[in-house]
Amino acid sequence: MKTSVWLWGIVETVIWYGFIYYLLYVLKNPVDLWFSSAVLLALVYAGTAACPWVHNSDAWRRMIGKTA
């Protein structure tokens, strides 16, 4: 496996750890619902986009303009 695959895997792991940590924080403490929802949604999008499997898919290549 290439180094970039490992790097994206580590980035994805850190993002999903942040998602779980923030989700538990939101469930325990009184917070603003709209802001917390936006943060959690952004973390889900970032975690999905950082997934190495997503980077190797044909749909991702078409989206960024690189035809396989």
C-alpha positions in Angstrom: 0.0 0.0 0.0 1.1 3.5 -0.8 2.0 6.0 1.9 -0.9 8.2 0.9 -3.3 5.5 1.7 -1.9 5.1 5.2 -1.9 8.9 5.7 -5.6 9.2 4.6 -6.4 6.3 6.9 -4.8 8.0 9.9 -6.6 11.3 9.0 -9.9 9.4 8.8 -9.3 7.8 12.2 -8.6 11.1 13.8 -11.7 12.7 12.3 -14.0 9.8 13.4 -12.4 9.9 16.9 -13.3 13.6 17.0 -16.8 12.8 15.9 -17.3 10.3 18.7 -15.7 12.5 21.3 -17.9 15.5 20.3 -21.0 13.3 20.1 -20.5 12.1 23.7 -19.8 15.7 24.8 -23.1 16.9 23.2 -25.0 14.1 24.9 -23.6 14.9 28.3 -23.6 18.7 28.3 -26.3 21.3 27.4 -25.2 22.8 24.1 -26.7 24.7 21.2 -28.5 22.1 19.1 -28.0 23.9 15.7 -24.3 24.5 16.1 -23.6 21.0 17.5 -25.6 19.4 14.6 -23.6 21.4 12.1 -20.3 20.3 13.7 -21.3 16.7 13.8 -22.5 16.8 10.2 -19.2 18.5 9.0 -17.2 15.7 10.9 -19.3 13.0 9.1 -18.7 14.6 5.7 -15.0 15.0 6.4 -14.6 11.5 7.8 -16.3 10.0 4.7 -14.3 12.2 2.3 -11.0 11.2 4.0 -11.8 7.4 3.7 -9.1 5.7 1.5 -11.8 3.5 -0.1 -13.6 6.6 -1.3 -10.4 8.0 -2.8 -10.0 4.8 -4.9 -13.5 4.8 -6.2 -14.5 5.7 -9.8 -17.1 8.1 -8.5 -14.5 10.1 -6.6 -12.2 10.2 -9.7 -15.1 11.5 -11.8 -16.0 14.1 -9.2 -12.5 15.6 -9.1 -12.2 15.4 -12.9 -9.6 12.6 -13.2 -10.9 9.9 -15.5 -9.6 6.4 -14.9 
